[in-house]
Amino acid sequence: ALLCSIMQPSKDKNTEKAEPFYRLSVPKKTCSEIINEARNVLRTLRTRRPFTPTEDQRKLFGSGSSRPPQSRPPSVFSLHASSFDLAESRPVSGVRLSPLDHKPVLVTFAKDEDSSISLPKCPADDAEVRKLSSARAHFFRRTSQGSFLSAKMVPSDQNEEKLDSEEPAMMNNLCRSNNNCLAEQRSYAPFNDESRQLICNERISRSEKEDSLKGTAGKFLFQLRGESDQMKKPGTSLSWPRSPGWKRRVTGSEDETRINESEEEEIFWHIKILPILHELEKVEDNIENLCLACTKLYQALNEGNMLGKRFKRRSVLLKILYKLVDIDSDPLCLKLAKIILAMKVDGKHLLGVCKLAFKICKNEKNDYIIQNDRLLDCLLEVLRTEDLQKNDEALLYCMGAIKFMSGNAVLLNEMVNKGAVEMLLQLMKQINKVKENDTYFSNLGHLLVQLTATLRNLADSPPARCQLLCNGAVSELCVALEQRTNDKDVCTYIVRIFSKLSSYSDFCAALADCSRCYVLFLALLNKHQKQQDLVIRIIFILGNLTEKNNQAREQFFKERGSVNTLISLFQTYHELDLNAQKWYHGRGREEKNNPKHPSEAEDVLIKLIRVLANLSIHPSVGAALAAAHRIVELLVTVLEYKSVDDCEELVINAATTINNLSYYKMKSSAVQDKKLHIAEMLLKLLMSNNMDGVVEAVRVFGNLSQYHEICDFIMQKKIYKFMIALLDAKNQDVCFSACGVLLNLTVDKNKGALLMEEGGIGKLVDCLQDFGPADWQLACLICKTLWNYSENVTSMASCFGEDTNTLLVLLTSLLDEEVALDYSLDTDLRDYHKLYWEREFKPVAEKLLDRIQSHHSCLPAVTITPF
């Protein structure tokens, strides 16, 4: 397997001269068989996945974002009740008006006879506005001007209005922050649609409506219906009959649809909802009670089928909830966000509540309360139902909140169970349909950053990985990668997803089957060559693809410019690493701050060399790379300027790749041209204290020692003594590599005597005894070395000395199938051992045993001792 120049026993030991082992009489083997049997000669490399540090704070865009702050939505913003105002949504005329010379006089409607409700006063200046924005100032202002649940809160046909974007309201912005619910209603343009008047208002007077707010309306209404007896019974629970559907009437234009409120909804509002709203007013100083009241409110709304847009008093209720946003309490805001989202708001209101959810989720300390309040369901519903282009900014903050949630293991598992993976991929498909010339393309890029960042977190979950694979995530991510080549943030997150998932064989195979991924990766490498965080992950992915998939090796190699791109990257990061090393040495510092961890440039080189090593496994690709002088030069340069103490993984990877390329023995081989220089560089590695580095250097010498120049170099530098010493390592791989070098050295008759030095024969026999039954390839290699050494010897006693009898006993025992093969092993492992025992070890061992016996007939009787 080492392409060793070794000697084979002749067919007739008495008449024919021994022939080299490489003149095989066995049938010609396929390339795959040769590669499988080339133990530790051609080896793929594994490496650590690039490390991404966790952000100190949760942000919409991380600290490493390529987006300038002025061109991206903010992660930090102020959010108050006024944030839900729709006044700013009115179209502007575009004409600059001159200021008025007189002060406007506020006129109240004639129907507004309640003088106890005063009109709001505008704050004197900005400082006062800021001062009054705190929770305590808000409550002080509200209680001093009137309750937000005033007697006029039940809307009539004059003051009923819509708060949602379907019917934008008009009001004074400056006065709104200081208003109560009734004053707000009066400051709006009134609706005169008689059809909007409440059904129950036709039967009760103004004083009766005031009583209803104090908790008596429900009883009064039931008495009108002859149900006073039921109301009087203590502890009786009311069952609210639900109508099969809501009555609808079209008024005004064709597009304007109004929903009539049923009598039972009127009753439910007064009996169930209003008492909770009163409770919200009474406990405004107690956050815990406010939260409890909000929970009761959500349950009551759900019970009365009042969630969504069909509820007529929705606008009044939402205004009350918006006012509570000013209270600086995340638990309360969480309750409010859940109710507001369930009311199916849209437009500016949807943006406001998504920002509110974002603000809550941004604080990692809130994860626990979020787990218990099902906010995730509401946010996923927004992603599922809202229009992508109409509400792109709201979806951005909604997706940002979900991204923060995915950083928590419990919430992440909840997402997976609720089908978030499939939902996110569907959203990505919608985004991918928007082309670059579309006006929404840039804004949707911000949303795609949040989406891909969430998918990256989901990739840590095994069930999510399965769902990603089953729902075609590979192709959809590739489409996004192709469309967003200029967006480094999106590219980085998608590449991070592939970096994580390509570590798993099933996903790696799916990615390898996506033919355009290679073109995309090469395009990104060429475009973002100096973006280390992006480059290193793409190189890591390519290393995973080429580790086990021979088709991937060939397909990547055949892509136009693939090798040139790798060479260009190698040169770029080699220069960066070299300059960094000069910088350290120029300041008298021999080592980096963290010598155990590679620098950024070193890390890229490590993973880049791994790709080259993996590519070289493919016969035609490996031969082409071995003939690429620039690649071999760069690999040798790494050994020249970098010691194993500086960066162990980099140096060892370079040696492994050189070893793989040295396997291809051809005239055009650049390794062959530089073999002596390579041997000199390996000598430095061989003499290091790093055992992994020593083993790798020995492996390279195992291939290079096929050449006479290298054998002479080994003898001249006394390297053979080091190889003999390694036989004592008691490690199978170390002994195998060292024995391979000694085997090639013994081909030269003049060098055969080297085994007599340093106790080489005895150490080979010890290795045969220690590892023979467990490693038939190593046992075969030892027998071949002893065969070459004993070729022209007439006396076994002078050849093997005192180890002759031990060797005879060993060979006799190992050639006995019942003794040598362990039949207690499982069938597959036993068959594997038997195959190598029969094909590799037995033919060589039998010839060696015959030779020893024929030249040493006076041996004492041999006793076979089972192993």
HELIX and SHEET records of a PDB file:
HELIX    1   1 CYS A   31  GLU A   37  1                                   7    
HELIX    2   2 PRO A   69  SER A   71  5                                   3    
HELIX    3   3 ALA A   81  PHE A   84  5                                   4    
HELIX    4   4 ALA A   87  SER A   89  5                                   3    
HELIX    5   5 ASP A  126  LYS A  131  1                                   6    
HELIX    6   6 ALA A  135  GLN A  145  1                                  11    
HELIX    7   7 ASN A  173  ARG A  176  1                                   4    
HELIX    8   8 CYS A  181  SER A  187  1                                   7    
HELIX    9   9 GLU A  194  ARG A  196  5                                   3    
HELIX   10  10 CYS A  200  GLU A  202  5                                   3    
HELIX   11  11 ARG A  206  ASP A  211  1                                   6    
HELIX   12  12 SER A  212  THR A  216  3                                   5    
HELIX   13  13 ALA A  217  LEU A  224  1                                   8    
HELIX   14  14 SER A  228  LYS A  232  1                                   5    
HELIX   15  15 GLU A  263  PHE A  268  1                                   6    
HELIX   16  16 TRP A  269  ILE A  273  3                                   5    
HELIX   17  17 LEU A  274  LYS A  282  1                                   9    
HELIX   18  18 ILE A  287  GLU A  303  1                                  17    
HELIX   19  19 ARG A  314  LEU A  324  1                                  11    
HELIX   20  20 ASP A  330  ALA A  342  1                                  13    
HELIX   21  21 GLY A  347  LYS A  362  1                                  16    
HELIX   22  22 GLU A  364  ASN A  366  5                                   3    
HELIX   23  23 ASP A  367  GLN A  371  1                                   5    
HELIX   24  24 LEU A  375  THR A  385  1                                  11    
HELIX   25  25 ASP A  392  MET A  405  1                                  14    
HELIX   26  26 ALA A  409  ASN A  417  1                                   9    
HELIX   27  27 ALA A  420  ASN A  432  1                                  13    
HELIX   28  28 PHE A  441  LEU A  458  1                                  18    
HELIX   29  29 PRO A  462  CYS A  470  1                                   9    
HELIX   30  30 ALA A  473  GLN A  483  1                                  11    
HELIX   31  31 LYS A  488  LEU A  501  1                                  14    
HELIX   32  32 SER A  505  ASP A  513  1                                   9    
HELIX   33  33 ARG A  516  LYS A  527  1                                  12    
HELIX   34  34 GLN A  532  LYS A  548  1                                  17    
HELIX   35  35 ASN A  550  LYS A  558  1                                   9    
HELIX   36  36 SER A  562  GLY A  586  1                                  25    
HELIX   37  37 GLU A  600  LEU A  615  1                                  16    
HELIX   38  38 PRO A  619  ALA A  626  1                                   8    
HELIX   39  39 HIS A  629  TYR A  641  1                                  13    
HELIX   40  40 GLU A  648  SER A  662  1                                  15    
HELIX   41  41 ALA A  670  ASP A  673  1                                   4    
HELIX   42  42 LYS A  675  LEU A  686  1                                  12    
HELIX   43  43 MET A  691  LEU A  704  1                                  14    
HELIX   44  44 HIS A  708  GLN A  716  1                                   9    
HELIX   45  45 ILE A  719  LEU A  726  1                                   8    
HELIX   46  46 LEU A  727  ALA A  729  5                                   3    
HELIX   47  47 GLN A  732  LEU A  745  1                                  14    
HELIX   48  48 LYS A  749  GLY A  759  5                                  11    
HELIX   49  49 GLY A  760  PHE A  771  1                                  12    
HELIX   50  50 GLY A  772  ALA A  774  5                                   3    
HELIX   51  51 TRP A  776  TYR A  789  1                                  14    
HELIX   52  52 MET A  796  PHE A  800  1                                   5    
HELIX   53  53 GLY A  801  ASP A  803  5                                   3    
HELIX   54  54 THR A  804  LEU A  814  1                                  11    
HELIX   55  55 GLU A  817  ALA A  820  1                                   4    
HELIX   56  56 THR A  827  TYR A  836  1                                  10    
HELIX   57  57 TRP A  837  PHE A  841  3                                   5    
HELIX   58  58 LYS A  842  SER A  854  1                                  13    
SHEET    1   A 2 MET A   7  GLN A   8  0                                        
SHEET    2   A 2 GLU A  19  PRO A  20 -1                                        
SHEET    1   B 2 ARG A 248  VAL A 250  0                                        
SHEET    2   B 2 THR A 257  ILE A 259 -1                                        
END                                                                             
